[in-house]
Amino acid sequence: MSRHPWSTDIDRFLAHLLASQLIPQSKLEEIYLQWKSEYTGRRHLAVFCARLVETDLLTEWQCQQLQEGKYWGFFIDDYRIDEYLRTDDTHDKYLACETSTGQRVILEVQSPAIAPLHNGRLAYRVNRAPGTRQPETNDPDLTPPLADPQISVFFSDSIRSKPERNRMLAELSSVTIGDLPPGAQPRVHAAADEPLDSPRTWPYVVKAGLLSIVLAVVAIGSVLWLRTAPPAEKVGNLYQVMEIGMTANRVETEVRATRGPSQWQDDRAFIDDAGRIRYPLGSGAYLIVHFDDLYEPPGNILPQDRVTAFDFIHFDDLRGEIHDDVLPLVKRIHLASFNGFNLQPVQLIQTVNLLHSVGKKKAIEALTSYYNLARSDTVRAWRYNLDENRIFLLARLLFVPEDGSGEMAIVHLDGQATDLQLQGNQVANFPLILIDDVPLSLLSGFRTAGAARSPPDFLKFCRNSCRLRSHPLTPTRSPIKTVESLIQSKRMKTELGNSFLLAKAMLRVQATRCVEDVLDDLPADYQKQLNCNLVSALETDGTWRSIRNLDKGTKVHWSIAEQVFKLEK
């Protein structure tokens, strides 16, 4: 039987309140600390709840739900539920507030316990005129709009089913403010400085034998306790190691978080323009991690920075704006990397080969659909990480100019030569290289030559003046061996000059990403090679040497059927 090691009922209530997202963390900490300083009596949960109700931060019903351990279901899309009213027929009626406008409404939610869900979604109605009588209808269907223009019918994907709610509450550990993000299920033991409950039952023989010793220890402990000030209660504690069960619409995954926020930065995570870390959850879903304090440059995030919020977004939210026949292609384009720092060569190969398989017309249509989706709404583009420039890398690898012009210039390298010869125009302008059919980037950015510099012009050039490449990308050997030959080239050092150190680090990381699921015992911190300053040069060289030694004893090949690198058996 599980046991929750909460130190007090208030700790448990605070954790549930934080998880409910009814009150921002900063405001919760402020009101709690203020209450502690003003209230000198014995701290009861009921007194704290009364303070929250008096200050209009919570309603009595919300407090009651939280005290019962229910921290879900307070939000349905854009509506915050404040009070439960009653259940009529197949609807649970709530007094709610529209968060975007502050308007009070009556929310009539189809009760899952009474009526079946519609295609897995919960139906609900919004009555924006709570004082008026709703028109009666004999129609048993719940979904058609009512005649009253004040009442609208919606469907929500955001309501968790009963099994999911039970899973969320399956096991909660000792947590204080700041420890429990929404939907989190900690898997940590109580901290060493937190009081633990002593065993409740002792064998009668042992109890009789140790009774005098226990009394003596209690007496001594009481004296010491009176002389020692009680430890300060922890408030605003950054969470320790936990596993977080994320639910972003139809995507569920597990993300590991540690006390150091820099741990979010792995080969899949990146920092957007606003300094927030985006962590891909797969299938187009992102976890956006917000910090309350960031330093310049954005990449320098320190352990004392505090995680303040999590957002969940999913590419499937946009499916209504894309034709169904190109939706899988557009989604695949969105998942492809597009700059040197986050470049994933295997993803790029997979996307290029998928587009190659559908033909030129369909590939152009998919690239155009993604471009239109990215440019039509800048706010949405930022939120969903849409970037119209993402099509450049894909188009340059997918299409070949029919007249052999330099418009699509890519540096093609012969990986078998003694000293690699660079073929193509200026490397600084065209950092995309293709060596043994593995796309790599020498620098962080890229651009095209000639007149076709904007995405629409570039797509027009591909449509009118290019053909598909003759064959899909098919690497023939391990990228580790390929990149090692490349960075040892004398010509490479000459061409890149002062940028060689950065390019070397980026190439090593990109090559390692290709085989990270193939080679065992890879250094867990191989991403540190991107920190390519002179001080860390010896350290990164040592990491790369370890990776090369692992690769030497293996035969890595490209599986055409599975479109991944695999070990040859």
C-alpha positions in Angstrom: 0.0 0.0 0.0 1.5 3.3 -1.0 2.1 6.1 1.5 2.4 9.8 0.8 5.2 11.3 2.9 3.7 14.8 3.1 5.1 16.8 6.0 1.8 18.7 6.5 -1.6 18.9 4.8 -0.6 22.4 3.7 2.3 20.9 1.7 0.0 18.5 -0.1 -2.5 21.3 -0.7 0.2 23.6 -2.1 1.4 20.9 -4.5 -2.1 20.2 -5.8 -2.8 24.0 -6.1 0.4 24.5 -8.1 -0.4 21.5 -10.4 -3.9 22.9 -11.0 -2.5 26.1 -12.5 -5.3 28.1 -10.9 -2.8 30.5 -9.3 0.6 31.4 -10.9 3.6 30.1 -8.9 5.0 33.6 -8.2 1.6 34.8 -6.8 1.2 31.6 -4.8 4.6 32.0 -3.2 3.8 35.7 -2.4 0.5 35.0 -0.8 1.8 32.1 1.2 4.9 33.9 2.6 2.7 36.9 3.4 0.2 34.7 5.2 3.0 33.0 7.2 4.4 36.4 8.3 1.1 37.8 9.3 -0.5 34.7 10.9 1.2 33.8 14.1 -1.2 31.1 15.4 -1.1 27.4 14.6 -1.1 27.0 10.9 -4.3 25.2 9.8 -5.1 24.4 6.2 -8.6 25.8 6.7 -7.2 29.2 7.7 -5.0 29.3 4.6 -7.9 28.4 2.4 -10.0 31.1 4.0 -7.3 33.6 3.1 -7.3 32.4 -0.5 -11.1 32.8 -0.7 -11.1 36.2 1.0 -8.6 37.5 -1.6 -10.6 36.1 -4.5 -7.8 33.9 -5.6 -9.9 30.7 -5.2 -13.5 29.8 -4.6 -14.7 27.6 -1.8 -15.5 24.9 -4.3 -12.0 25.0 -5.8 -10.5 24.8 -2.3 -12.7 21.8 -1.5 -11.6 20.0 -4.7 -8.0 20.7 -4.0 -8.2 19.5 -0.4 -9.7 16.2 -1.7 -6.7 15.8 -3.9 -8.4 16.7 -7.2 -6.1 19.1 -9.2 -7.4 18.4 -12.7 -10.5 19.6 -14.6 -10.4 23.3 -13.6 -9.9 24.3 -17.2 -11.8 23.4 -20.3 -10.1 25.1 -23.3 -10.4 28.8 -22.5 -12.7 28.5 -19.5 -11.8 28.3 -15.9 -14.4 26.5 -13.8 -15.2 28.3 -10.5 -18.2 26.6 -9.1 -20.2 23.4 -9.6 -23.9 24.2 -9.9 -25.9 21.0 -10.6 -26.4 18.2 -13.0 -29.4 18.4 -15.4 -30.1 15.4 -17.6 -26.8 14.7 -19.4 -25.0 18.0 -18.5 -22.9 19.0 -15.5 -23.5 22.8 -15.0 -20.7 25.0 -13.8 -20.2 28.7 -13.2 -17.0 29.6 -15.2 -14.9 32.5 -16.4 -13.6 33.0 -19.9 -9.9 33.6 -19.2 -9.3 35.7 -22.3 -12.2 38.2 -21.7 -13.0 37.7 -18.0 -16.7 37.2 -18.8 -18.7 35.0 -16.4 -20.6 32.2 -18.2 -22.6 29.1 -17.5 -20.7 26.1 -18.8 -22.8 23.0 -19.5 -20.5 20.1 -19.9 -21.6 16.7 -21.2 -21.2 14.4 -18.3 -19.0 11.4 -19.3 -20.7 9.4 -16.6 -24.1 9.8 -18.2 -23.6 10.3 -22.0 -21.0 8.7 -24.3 -18.1 10.9 -25.6 -18.3 12.1 -29.2 -15.3 10.5 -31.0 -13.3 10.7 -27.8 -14.0 14.3 -27.2 -16.1 16.0 -24.5 -19.0 18.2 -25.7 -19.9 21.3 -23.8 -22.0 24.4 -24.2 -21.4 28.0 -23.2 -24.3 30.2 -22.1 -23.1 33.8 -22.3 -26.5 35.0 -20.9 -26.7 33.2 -17.5 -29.8 35.2 -16.5 -32.0 34.0 -19.5 -33.8 30.8 -19.8 -32.4 28.4 -22.3 -34.7 27.2 -25.1 -35.9 23.7 -24.6 -35.4 21.0 -27.2 -36.6 17.5 -27.6 -33.6 16.6 -29.8 -31.7 13.8 -28.0 -28.5 14.8 -29.9 -26.1 16.9 -27.9 -24.0 18.2 -30.7 -26.2 20.5 -32.9 -26.0 24.3 -32.1 -29.0 25.6 -30.1 -31.3 28.3 -31.5 -30.2 30.8 -28.9 -27.3 32.8 -30.3 -26.0 33.4 -26.8 -25.3 29.6 -26.5 -22.4 27.9 -28.4 -21.5 24.3 -28.6 -17.9 23.2 -28.6 -15.8 20.0 -28.4 -12.7 19.7 -26.3 -9.6 17.5 -26.6 -8.2 18.9 -23.4 -10.3 16.9 -20.9 -8.5 13.9 -19.6 -10.4 10.6 -19.4 -11.0 8.9 -16.0 -8.1 6.4 -16.4 -5.7 9.3 -17.2 -6.9 11.1 -14.1 -6.3 8.0 -12.0 -2.8 7.7 -13.5 -2.0 11.3 -12.6 -2.9 10.7 -9.0 -1.3 7.2 -8.9 1.7 8.2 -6.8 2.6 11.6 -5.4 5.8 12.1 -3.4 6.8 14.9 -1.0 6.7 18.1 -3.0 6.7 21.8 -2.1 6.0 24.9 -4.2 8.0 24.7 -7.4 8.5 21.0 -7.3 5.4 19.9 -9.3 4.8 21.1 -12.8 1.3 20.5 -14.2 0.6 16.8 -14.9 3.8 15.7 -13.1 4.3 12.5 -11.3 7.4 12.7 -9.2 9.4 9.6 -8.6 11.7 10.9 -5.9 12.2 10.0 -2.2 11.7 12.5 0.5 14.7 14.9 0.8 17.1 14.1 3.6 16.3 17.3 5.5 12.5 16.6 5.5 11.0 14.8 8.5 10.1 11.2 7.9 7.4 9.3 9.7 8.6 6.7 12.2 7.3 3.1 11.9 3.8 2.9 13.5 4.0 -0.7 14.8 6.8 -2.4 16.7 6.9 -6.0 17.8 5.7 -6.2 21.4 8.8 -7.8 22.7 11.1 -5.2 21.2 8.8 -2.4 22.4 9.0 -3.7 26.0 12.8 -4.1 25.8 13.5 -0.6 24.4 10.9 1.4 26.2 13.3 2.9 28.7 15.8 3.8 26.0 13.1 5.5 23.9 12.0 7.6 26.8 15.5 8.7 27.5 16.1 9.6 23.8 12.8 11.5 23.7 13.8 13.5 26.8 17.2 14.4 25.4 15.8 15.2 22.0 13.2 17.5 23.6 15.9 19.5 25.3 17.9 19.9 22.2 14.9 20.8 20.2 14.1 23.6 22.6 17.6 25.0 22.2 17.7 24.7 18.4 15.6 26.9 16.0 13.4 24.9 13.7 14.7 24.7 10.1 13.2 27.2 7.7 10.4 25.8 5.6 11.3 25.3 2.0 9.2 27.4 -0.4 9.9 27.8 -4.1 12.1 24.8 -4.2 13.4 23.8 -7.7 12.4 20.2 -8.4 15.0 17.5 -8.0 15.2 14.4 -10.3 11.7 13.3 -11.4 9.9 11.8 -14.4 7.1 13.9 -15.8 4.3 12.3 -17.7 3.4 14.8 -20.3 0.1 14.9 -22.2 0.0 17.2 -25.2 -3.3 16.4 -27.0 -2.7 12.9 -28.4 1.0 12.6 -27.5 2.4 11.2 -24.3 6.0 10.8 -23.4 8.4 11.0 -20.5 11.0 13.7 -20.0 13.7 13.7 -17.4 14.4 16.9 -15.6 17.2 17.7 -13.2 18.1 20.5 -10.8 20.3 22.1 -13.5 18.0 23.6 -16.2 20.9 23.3 -18.6 20.1 19.6 -18.7 17.2 20.4 -20.9 19.7 21.3 -23.7 20.5 18.0 -25.3 20.7 17.1 -29.0 16.9 17.5 -29.5 16.3 20.6 -27.3 17.0 24.1 -28.5 16.5 27.7 -27.3 14.1 29.9 -29.3 14.4 33.6 -29.9 12.7 34.4 -26.7 15.2 32.4 -24.6 12.7 29.6 -23.9 13.9 26.0 -24.2 11.9 23.9 -26.6 12.0 20.1 -26.0 10.6 18.0 -28.9 8.3 15.3 -27.6 7.9 13.6 -30.9 5.3 13.7 -33.7 5.4 17.5 -33.9 4.7 18.1 -30.2 6.9 20.5 -28.1 7.3 21.1 -24.4 8.2 24.8 -24.0 10.1 25.4 -20.7 9.9 28.9 -19.3 12.4 30.3 -16.8 11.9 33.3 -14.6 15.4 34.6 -15.1 17.6 34.3 -18.2 21.1 35.6 -18.9 22.8 36.8 -22.0 23.5 35.1 -24.3 20.3 32.9 -24.0 22.4 29.7 -24.1 24.0 30.5 -20.7 21.3 29.2 -18.4 22.5 28.7 -14.8 21.3 26.1 -12.3 19.8 28.7 -10.1 17.4 29.8 -12.8 13.9 28.7 -12.0 11.5 26.8 -14.2 8.2 28.7 -13.9 5.9 27.2 -16.5 5.4 24.5 -19.1 3.5 24.8 -22.4 2.4 22.0 -24.6 1.9 22.5 -28.3 1.2 20.0 -31.1 1.6 20.3 -34.8 -1.7 18.4 -35.3 -3.5 21.4 -34.1 -2.9 22.9 -37.5 -4.2 20.0 -39.6 -7.3 21.9 -40.6 -5.2 24.3 -42.6 -3.4 21.7 -44.7 -4.8 19.4 -47.3 -5.0 15.8 -46.1 -3.1 14.4 -49.0 0.0 16.5 -48.2 -0.4 16.6 -44.4 2.1 13.7 -43.7 4.7 15.4 -46.0 4.2 18.8 -44.4 4.5 17.3 -40.9 7.7 15.5 -42.0 9.1 18.8 -43.4 8.4 20.4 -40.0 10.3 17.8 -38.1 13.4 18.2 -40.3 16.3 20.3 -38.8 17.3 23.5 -40.5 20.5 24.9 -39.1 24.0 23.7 -38.2 23.5 23.6 -34.4 20.4 21.4 -34.4 21.0 19.6 -37.7 20.0 15.9 -37.5 21.5 14.3 -40.7 19.4 11.1 -40.4 16.1 13.1 -40.2 17.2 15.2 -43.2 18.0 12.1 -45.2 14.6 10.5 -44.3 12.7 13.7 -45.2 14.5 14.1 -48.6 14.0 10.5 -49.5 10.3 10.7 -48.6 9.8 13.8 -50.7 11.8 12.1 -53.5 9.5 9.1 -53.5 6.3 11.1 -54.2 7.7 12.9 -57.3 8.5 16.5 -58.1 5.0 17.9 -58.3 3.8 16.6 -54.9 7.1 17.5 -53.3 6.8 21.1 -54.5 3.2 21.2 -53.3 4.2 20.0 -49.8 7.1 22.5 -49.5 4.7 25.3 -50.7 2.1 24.3 -48.1 4.6 24.4 -45.3 5.9 27.9 -46.5 2.3 29.3 -46.6 1.6 27.9 -43.1 4.8 29.4 -41.7 4.4 32.9 -43.2 0.6 33.5 -42.7 0.7 34.2 -39.0 3.9 35.2 -37.2 2.6 34.6 -33.7 1.5 31.1 -34.6 4.8 30.5 -36.5 6.7 31.3 -33.3 4.5 29.2 -31.1 4.7 26.1 -33.3 8.3 26.7 -34.3 7.4 27.1 -37.9 10.2 28.6 -40.0 9.8 29.4 -43.7 13.5 29.0 -44.2 13.3 25.4 -43.3 12.6 24.5 -46.9 16.1 25.7 -48.1 18.1 22.7 -46.9 15.5 20.2 -48.1 15.1 21.8 -51.5 18.8 22.1 -52.1 19.3 18.4 -51.4 16.1 17.3 -53.3 16.4 19.3 -56.6 19.2 19.8 -59.1 19.3 22.8 -61.5 18.8 21.6 -65.1 21.3 24.1 -66.5 23.9 23.4 -63.9 23.8 26.9 -62.5 25.2 27.8 -59.1 21.8 28.7 -57.8 21.7 25.4 -55.8 25.4 25.2 -54.9 26.3 22.5 -52.5 29.8 21.5 -51.6 30.2 17.9 -52.8 33.1 16.1 -51.2 34.9 12.8 -52.1 35.2 11.0 -48.8 37.7 8.5 -50.2 40.3 11.0 -51.5 43.7 11.4 -49.7 43.1 15.2 -49.4 39.5 16.2 -49.9 39.0 18.6 -52.8 36.2 21.2 -52.3 34.0 21.6 -55.3 31.5 24.4 -55.4 31.4 28.1 -54.8 32.6 29.9 -51.6 32.3 27.6 -48.6 31.4 30.5 -46.3 28.3 31.2 -48.5 27.4 27.6 -49.0 28.1 25.7 -45.7 25.9 22.7 -46.7 28.0 19.8 -47.7 27.1 16.4 -49.0 29.7 13.7 -48.4 28.9 10.1 -49.0 25.2 11.2 -49.3 25.3 12.4 -45.7 24.2 16.1 -45.5 26.3 18.1 -43.0 26.6 21.8 -42.2 30.0 23.5 -41.8 28.5 26.6 -40.2 25.4 27.5 -38.2 23.5 29.2 -41.0 23.1 28.9 -44.8 21.9 30.8 -47.8 21.6 30.3 -51.6 23.4 32.0 -54.4 22.1 34.2 -57.2 18.7 35.9 -57.2 16.6 33.2 -55.5 17.3 34.2 -51.9 13.7 34.3 -50.5 11.7 31.2 -49.9 9.0 31.9 -52.6 11.6 32.8 -55.2 13.5 29.7 -54.3 10.4 27.5 -54.7 9.6 29.1 -58.0 13.2 28.4 -59.2 12.8 24.8 -58.2 9.5 24.4 -59.9 10.6 26.0 -63.2 14.3 25.2 -63.5 15.1 22.1 -61.5 14.6 18.4 -61.6 14.6 15.8 -58.8 18.0 14.3 -57.9 18.7 11.1 -59.8 18.5 8.8 -56.7 17.6 8.9 -53.0 20.3 9.7 -50.5 22.1 6.4 -49.7 25.2 6.6 -47.4 27.7 3.8 -47.8 29.8 3.8 -44.6 29.9 5.1 -41.1 29.6 9.0 -40.8 32.2 8.9 -38.0 34.8 7.7 -40.5 33.6 10.1 -43.2 33.8 13.1 -40.9 37.2 12.2 -39.5 38.6 12.2 -43.1 36.9 15.5 -43.7 38.3 17.4 -40.7 41.9 16.0 -41.4 41.9 17.6 -44.9 44.5 20.4 -45.2 42.3 22.1 -47.8 39.4 22.2 -45.3 41.5 24.1 -42.8 42.7 26.5 -45.5 39.2 27.3 -46.8 37.6 27.7 -43.4 40.4 29.7 -41.7 39.2 31.0 -38.3 35.9 29.1 -38.6 37.6 25.7 -38.7 37.4 25.1 -35.0 33.6 25.7 -34.9 33.1 23.7 -38.1 35.1 20.8 -36.7 33.0 20.7 -33.5 29.7 20.9 -35.4 30.7 18.2 -37.9 31.7 15.8 -35.0 28.4 16.3 -33.2 26.4 15.9 -36.4 28.2 12.7 -37.3 27.7 11.3 -33.7 24.0 12.0 -33.9 23.8 9.7 -36.9 25.0 6.7 -34.8 23.9 7.5 -31.3 21.2 4.8 -31.4 23.7 2.3 -32.9 27.0 2.5 -31.0 26.9 1.4 -27.4 28.7 3.3 -24.6 28.8 6.7 -26.3 29.9 9.5 -24.0 26.8 10.9 -22.5 28.1 14.4 -22.8 29.3 14.3 -26.4 27.2 17.4 -27.1 29.8 19.4 -25.2 31.9 19.3 -28.3 29.8 22.3 -29.5 31.6 24.2 -26.8 34.5 24.6 -29.1 36.6 27.4 -27.5 40.4 26.9 -27.1 40.1 26.0 -23.4 38.0 23.0 -24.1 39.8 21.9 -27.3 41.7 19.1 -25.6 38.6 17.9 -23.8 36.5 17.7 -27.0 39.3 16.0 -28.9 39.4 13.3 -26.2 35.6 12.8 -26.5 35.9 12.4 -30.2 38.8 10.0 -29.8 36.6 7.8 -27.6 33.8 7.9 -30.2 36.2 6.9 -33.0 37.5 4.0 -31.0 33.9 2.7 -30.5 33.3 3.1 -34.2 36.5 1.3 -35.3 35.4 -2.1 -34.2 32.0 -2.0 -35.9 30.5 -2.0 -39.3 27.9 0.6 -39.6 25.7 0.6 -42.7 22.7 2.5 -44.0 19.5 0.4 -44.1 17.5 1.4 -47.1 14.4 -0.4 -45.8 14.4 1.2 -42.4 16.1 4.5 -43.4 18.5 4.5 -40.4 22.1 3.6 -39.7 22.4 0.0 -38.3 25.2 -2.4 -37.3 26.0 -5.0 -39.9 25.4 -8.5 -38.4 
